């Protein structure tokens, strides 16, 4: 995955948390994994299609999800209910929507968000891609964003450009 393909997602997460939640973030080093095996408590997933394809996953421990969604709606939340699920879905939708407009030269459509909870599922990446996961820390808690992304290559020259090494 080219670094330029993850940067719009990192920027979108940072902008969303700063503008919508008045919360500053500290991002960690991105890590590459061939398949996603370590699932958090709550995950919001959205698909990308068009001239680029991908999956964006917002991964939140329960305490972080409660704090983030609570701040979004201006209430103290103590347990996972439909408002948490809806809030995580809306948040991943905003992050993916903000990121898609940062891709110059691409026409990207978003799927509807899906939110899952628990540890009995596995996210599969697109073929010939890896998950690139970026951890974040904030006053609302820690979380991560994972992306698998592939852009259609319009020429062989583009295909030989450097990409993030995952091996």
N, C-alpha and C positions, 0 to 999 in steps of 0.2 A: 504494500500500500504506500502510495506517495504521501509524504508528510503534508503536502498541500491539500490532501483530501481529508485529513483529520483536523486541520486548523480551523475550518469553519465551524465544526462542532464544538471545539474547545472555546472559541470566541463566543458562540451562541450560548453555551452554558454560563459562561462568565457574565455576559450582558444580561441574560435573563435573571440570574440571581441578583445582580447588582441593581437593575432597574425595577424589577417586579417585587423583589423581596427585601431590598435595601440590605443585602448581605454580600460581603466580600468573600471571595474564594481564593484558596491556594491550591493550585493544581500540582499533581505529582508527575513523575516521569511515566510516559506511555509505555506499556508493555504489550508484546505480541504473543498470542497463543493460537495454536491451530484450531482448537475447539474450546468452547466456553464450558467449563466444568464446575466452577465455584459460584453457585447461585446465592444471592442475598435473599432477604425475606420478601421484598416486593420489587417487581421489575416491570417497567413500562417499556413496551416494544412498539416500534413503528417501522414500516417498510418504505423504501424509496424505489421508484421505478422511473423509466424514461431513458434519457441518454446516459444516465448513470444508474446503477442499481446498488442497493445496500440495505442494511438493517441498522437501526439505532436502538440501543437499549440503555435505559436509565435505571440504575441498580441502587436500591435504597434499603438499609436496615430499617426495621419498624420504627425505632426511635427517631431516626432522621426523617422518615416519611411523615410521622406525626407532627414534628416540628415544622417542616417545610409546608405541608398542606395547611396546618394550623395558622401559619403566618399568612398564607395566601388568602384564607377566608376570614382571618381576624378572630379566631376562636382557639381556645385551648382544647386539644384533642387528646384523648387518653386511650383509645382503642381503635383498631382497624375496622372501619365500616365502609359503607358505599361512598362516603365523602372522601375518604383516603384514596380509594381505588379511582374514583373520578378525577381527583386532584392530580394523582400521579399520571393518569392518562392525558390530562390537559397539559401538564408540564412537559412531558415528552413530545407532545404535539407542537407546543410553542418552540421548544429547542430545535426540533427537526425543521419546522417551518422557517425559523430564523436562519438556520444553517443553509437550507436549500437556496435561498436568495443570494448567498455568498459565493455560489459556484458559477462563475462567469462562463458563458458558452454552453451551459447545460439546461435542458428542460427536464425538470424533476417533478414528479407527482408523489404525494404522500398517501400511504394507506391509512385506514382508521387505526388509532392506537389500541393495543391490547395490553391489559395489565394482569399479571399472574402473581400469586402468592404461594409460598411454600417451597419445598425442595424436591418435588417429584417431577420436575420438568427439566428439559435440556434444550438450550438454544442451539440451533444449527446455523452455521454460517453459510454464505453463498459458496458454490464450488470455486475452487482456485483462489480463495481469499482466506485471511486469518482475522481473528478478532484483535482489534487494537483497543486496549482499555486504558483510560485515563482516570486516576483516582483524584478526588477533590476533598478538601477539608474546609469546613466553615463553622461559624458559631452555631449553626443549626444541626451540625453533625457531619459525618463522613459519608461519601457516596461515590459512585463511579459511573462513567459513561463508556460503553463499549460500542464500537462501530466496525462493521465489515462493509467494505465499499469497493466497487469497481466501476470505473468510467470506461465507456467504449473508446477504444483507441482508434484515432482516425488515420494514423500512419505508422509505419514500422519505426520511424525515427522516434516518435513519442514513446513507443513501447520499450525502447532501450534506455530511457532516462532513469536516473537513480530513484530508488524507492526506499522506504523505511525497511531496514533489515530485521527479519523476524527469525533468524535461524542461527 
